[in-house]
């Protein structure tokens, strides 16, 4: 399904299934939020996307909630605060982590031969 098809489906008030919360699912599976687990546990993100596709999602969302420099600046006092928390360089890695999140969502749909699944960020 393409984005125009999705819009037509919504306009026709047909049911469209979105995935659930990725962060909530990460926590439910016993992991912490740290860097969205994009670098340390990429397979976890991949499995979650695949599980949502198996459950019938028409659209999967990237694991990018609050993953931006602006968000990081709002949550952390300064670079020293980030370093103290073990997140040195996180501000500089926001774009890289967003790209990784989109790549994992795309990898999940391709691995399941579901290129018709849409990705939302």
C-alpha positions in Angstrom: 0.0 0.0 0.0 1.3 3.4 -0.8 0.6 6.7 1.1 -2.1 7.7 -1.4 -3.8 4.4 -0.9 -3.6 4.9 2.9 -5.2 8.3 2.5 -8.0 6.9 0.4 -8.5 4.1 2.9 -8.8 6.6 5.7 -11.0 8.9 3.7 -13.3 5.9 3.1 -13.3 5.3 6.8 -11.8 1.9 6.4 -9.9 0.3 9.3 -6.2 0.9 9.3 -4.0 -0.8 11.8 -1.0 1.0 13.4 1.6 -0.7 15.5 1.8 -0.2 19.2 4.3 1.7 21.3 7.9 0.6 20.6 9.3 2.0 23.8 6.6 0.4 25.9 7.3 -2.9 24.2 11.0 -2.6 24.8 10.3 -2.1 28.5 7.8 -4.9 28.6 10.5 -7.2 27.2 12.8 -6.3 30.1 15.1 -3.8 28.5 15.7 -0.1 29.5 15.1 2.9 27.3 18.8 3.7 26.9 19.3 5.1 23.4 16.1 3.4 22.3 18.2 0.2 22.2 19.0 1.0 18.5 22.7 0.4 18.7 23.0 -2.0 21.6 20.0 -4.2 20.7 19.1 -3.7 17.1 17.6 -7.2 16.8 15.2 -6.3 19.6 13.8 -3.4 17.5 13.7 -5.6 14.5 11.7 -8.3 16.3 9.2 -5.8 17.7 8.5 -4.4 14.2 8.2 -8.0 12.9 5.8 -8.9 15.7 3.6 -5.9 14.9 3.7 -6.9 11.2 2.7 -10.4 12.1 -0.2 -8.9 14.2 -1.5 -7.2 11.1 -0.2 -3.7 11.2 -0.6 -1.7 8.0 1.8 1.0 9.3 4.8 0.6 11.6 6.3 3.5 13.4 10.0 4.2 13.8 11.5 4.1 17.3 12.2 7.8 17.4 10.0 9.1 20.2 11.8 12.2 21.7 14.8 11.3 19.6 16.0 14.7 18.6 18.6 17.3 19.6 15.8 19.6 20.9 14.3 16.8 23.0 17.7 16.0 24.4 18.4 19.6 25.3 15.0 19.7 27.1 15.8 16.6 29.2 19.4 17.1 30.0 21.0 20.1 31.6 24.1 20.2 29.5 26.9 18.0 28.0 28.3 17.4 31.4 25.0 16.0 32.6 24.9 13.7 29.5 28.4 12.5 30.3 27.6 11.9 33.9 24.7 9.7 32.8 26.9 7.7 30.4 25.4 9.3 27.3 28.4 11.2 26.1 28.0 12.6 22.6 24.2 11.8 22.5 23.4 15.2 21.1 25.7 14.5 18.2 24.3 11.1 17.6 20.6 12.1 17.3 20.6 12.1 13.5 22.5 8.8 13.4 20.0 7.2 15.7 17.0 8.4 13.7 18.5 7.0 10.5 19.2 3.7 12.3 15.6 3.5 13.5 14.2 4.1 10.0 16.6 1.5 8.6 15.5 -1.1 11.1 11.8 -0.5 10.3 12.5 -0.9 6.6 14.6 -4.0 7.3 11.8 -5.6 9.2 9.2 -5.1 6.5 11.7 -6.3 3.8 12.7 -9.4 5.9 9.0 -10.4 6.0 8.4 -9.6 2.3 5.9 -6.9 3.3 7.1 -3.9 1.3 3.4 -2.8 1.3 3.7 -1.9 5.0 4.1 1.8 5.5 6.7 3.4 7.8 5.8 6.4 9.9 8.3 8.5 11.8 
